[in-house]
Amino acid sequence: MQKHQRLFSVVLLTVVLSANSACKKVPFDHRNKYLGEWSFDVHYSSFTMNEGVLYDYSETYKGEIVYGEEKSNIIIKYAADKSIELVIDEDEMLSGFPTHYCSGSFKDKKNLDLYLRWGGLGGAVIHEIKGVKK
């Protein structure tokens, strides 16, 4: 009889622990609504004071947005060999841009505008990005 009680206790404890761990909720992650496949229209341009426009062209790229290295970061893969990791806060504001010339925002959960610029007084490289979630 004690053997059956012990076995019943072990089985009951296992069921309770399993049910308890199955009920744990995964906290909501505000980045989830932006993750996935995106289509990016990217306009590239570059200029210098001495040489003028070095290049000026556009492309459409099927990219993606994924989780970043940190808990509040996302990685925007907007071209085959180009991506940017940014911070997105609880208010959906983007920060962590590489230079003070850069800016961007989500218009809503399916539309993104980014303006990335590197350079200074003598010239610049610019990526103007419009993204639409698929």
C-alpha positions in Angstrom: 0.0 0.0 0.0 2.8 2.4 0.9 4.4 1.6 -2.4 1.3 2.7 -4.3 1.0 5.9 -2.2 4.6 6.8 -2.9 4.1 6.2 -6.6 0.9 8.2 -6.6 2.7 11.1 -4.8 5.5 11.1 -7.4 3.0 11.0 -10.3 0.9 13.8 -8.7 4.0 16.0 -8.0 5.2 15.5 -11.6 1.7 16.5 -13.0 1.5 19.6 -10.8 5.0 20.7 -11.7 4.4 20.1 -15.4 1.1 22.0 -15.3 2.7 24.8 -13.4 5.5 25.3 -15.8 3.2 25.1 -18.8 1.1 28.0 -17.4 4.0 30.4 -17.3 3.4 33.3 -19.6 6.0 34.6 -22.0 6.1 38.4 -21.5 5.0 40.6 -24.5 7.9 41.9 -26.5 7.1 45.3 -28.1 9.5 44.5 -31.0 7.4 41.5 -32.2 5.1 43.6 -34.4 8.0 44.8 -36.6 9.8 41.4 -37.0 9.5 39.6 -40.3 9.9 40.1 -44.0 10.0 43.6 -45.5 10.3 45.2 -48.9 12.8 48.1 -48.8 13.1 50.8 -51.5 16.5 52.2 -51.0 18.0 55.3 -52.6 21.8 55.5 -52.4 23.7 58.7 -53.1 27.2 60.0 -52.4 28.9 63.3 -53.1 32.0 65.3 -52.3 32.7 69.0 -52.5 35.5 68.5 -55.0 34.0 65.8 -57.2 30.3 66.4 -57.0 27.9 63.4 -57.2 29.8 60.1 -57.1 26.8 57.8 -57.4 23.0 58.1 -57.3 20.8 55.1 -57.7 17.9 53.1 -56.2 17.1 49.5 -55.6 14.3 47.4 -54.1 15.4 44.7 -51.7 13.4 41.9 -49.9 14.9 42.2 -46.5 13.9 41.5 -42.9 13.8 42.9 -39.4 15.0 40.6 -36.7 15.8 40.8 -33.0 19.0 42.7 -32.1 21.8 41.7 -29.8 20.3 43.6 -26.9 16.8 43.1 -25.5 15.5 46.4 -26.9 17.3 46.3 -30.3 16.2 45.4 -33.7 18.4 44.7 -36.8 17.0 46.1 -40.1 18.5 44.2 -43.1 17.6 46.6 -45.8 20.0 45.4 -48.6 22.1 42.3 -49.4 25.1 43.6 -47.5 23.7 46.4 -45.5 22.0 46.4 -42.1 21.6 48.6 -39.1 21.0 47.8 -35.5 18.8 50.3 -33.7 17.2 50.6 -30.3 13.4 50.7 -30.2 11.8 51.8 -26.9 8.4 51.0 -25.5 7.0 54.2 -27.2 8.2 52.8 -30.6 10.9 55.5 -30.9 14.1 54.6 -32.7 17.5 55.6 -31.4 21.1 54.5 -31.5 21.8 55.9 -35.0 25.4 55.9 -36.1 25.6 59.7 -36.6 23.6 62.8 -35.6 22.6 63.2 -39.3 20.6 60.0 -39.2 16.9 59.7 -38.3 13.9 57.4 -38.8 10.7 56.1 -37.5 7.9 53.6 -38.0 4.8 55.3 -39.3 2.9 52.3 -38.1 3.6 48.6 -37.7 3.9 48.1 -41.5 5.7 51.3 -42.7 9.2 52.4 -41.9 11.2 55.5 -43.1 15.0 55.8 -42.4 17.5 58.5 -43.4 21.1 57.4 -42.9 24.0 59.7 -43.6 27.7 59.4 -43.0 30.2 62.1 -43.7 30.6 65.7 -42.9 31.4 69.1 -44.4 33.4 67.7 -47.4 30.9 65.0 -48.5 28.5 62.3 -47.5 27.1 58.9 -48.2 23.3 58.8 -47.9 20.8 55.9 -47.7 17.1 56.9 -47.9 15.0 53.8 -47.0 11.3 53.2 -47.2 10.1 49.9 -45.9 6.8 48.1 -46.2 6.1 44.9 -44.2 5.0 41.9 -46.2 
